[in-house]
Amino acid sequence: MTHPSDRAQWYSLAIGILVADQAAKTYIDMTTPLGWSRDVTPFFNLVHVLNPGAAFSFLAGAGGWQRWFFLVIALAASVWLAWMLFRPLRRLEALSYSLILGGALGNGFDRAVRGHVIDYLDFHLRGWHWPAFNIADMAIVGGAIALVLHSLLSAEKTHAVKNSRRTNCGLKDQM
């Protein structure tokens, strides 16, 4: 379990993700024109694109209301995640909430201030492009993966403890 004094590291990680995300987005926004693309490797480009929607540009063409909808979701999720980080947690669970919080704050800030999210990382293979994304998106996905891993590991430990109790009970009954 995380100790109360460890909370600062998890909040600091979330703030660090927010700062890194906003610094990268601001740099892209200030130094490249919209629609810009630069080949970096045969499978990766730096780009400058806007996403008024959510993941994979979900609801991107919805007319503007989605900005406020996704901003409210980001703020509500951020409040809940900050509250969760205040509780005693295992390290992997705290890491996952911290990553997701930093990403939610990064993309939420974009929606509040810019009206859209700036994406700049474009991976592709043989003409097929994965939707462009940013540091905040990577943090959210990384946090979600860590949370699933935490759940799987916790379920495995719970199963092992239950089996151990059954075995111990069975031995006591036989003695």
C-alpha positions, 0 to 999 in steps of 0.5 A: 500500500502507498504511504500517505507521504507517497501521495506527492510523488503520484500527484507530481507525476500527473502534473509532470505529464500535464506539463510535458504534454502542454509543452510539446503541444505548444511547441508544435502549435507555435513552430509548425503550420496546421497540417504539417508533417515531417517524416522521422522514420519509415513508420513514424511522422511528426504532424500537426493536426487538431482533434475536436473529438475524442479517441480516434476523432470520435464525434469530431464533426458533431458541431461543437457541443462535444468540446464541453461534453468531453471537458466535463468528462475530463474534469469529473474523471480528474476529480475522481482520480485525484480523490482515488490517489488520496486513498491508500493504494498499491503502487501499480494502482497509484501509478495507473491513476496518476498516468490517467489523471495527467493525461485527462488534465492535458487533454482537458486543458486543450479542450478548455483553452484551445477548443480542441486537442493538438495531436502530433505523433503519427505511426504508420505502416504501408500507407495505413496510419494509426490516428495521431496522438499525443503525450496525454493519450499515451499516459491515458493508455499506459495508465489503463494498461497498468490498471488492467495489469493491477486487476489481473495481478490482484485477482491472481493473488485473491485466487491463491489466498482462497486456494491456500485457505481451502487447503489449510482448512482441509488439512485441519479437518483431516488431522 
